[in-house]
């Protein structure tokens, strides 16, 4: 277990909340983009580049969320007693 003081715990919880919101919003926007016809004011190549950037942004946000969730698990994990091991 990693001992977090109340301020650190609050920061971790806020970061998790914001990361979950970011992932959800990016995924929602991607669904909207995928459902809409390509805009006529940009080239198909630009549209494809934008979609690729969105996919990369979602993947990055998910990795960040996984890391934060792992930090939360570490903070909540019970201490391992290593004093009896010799």
Number of C-alpha atoms within 10 A of each C-alpha: 12 13 12 13 9 9 9 11 14 12 13 18 15 12 16 20 12 13 20 16 13 17 20 15 13 17 16 12 13 16 11 11 16 11 9 9 8 13 10 8 8 9 11 12 9 11 16 12 12 13 15 12 12 17 15 12 16 19 14 13 19 17 14 17 20 15 13 17 17 12 15 17 13 14 16 13 12 10 11 7 7 7 6 5 5 4
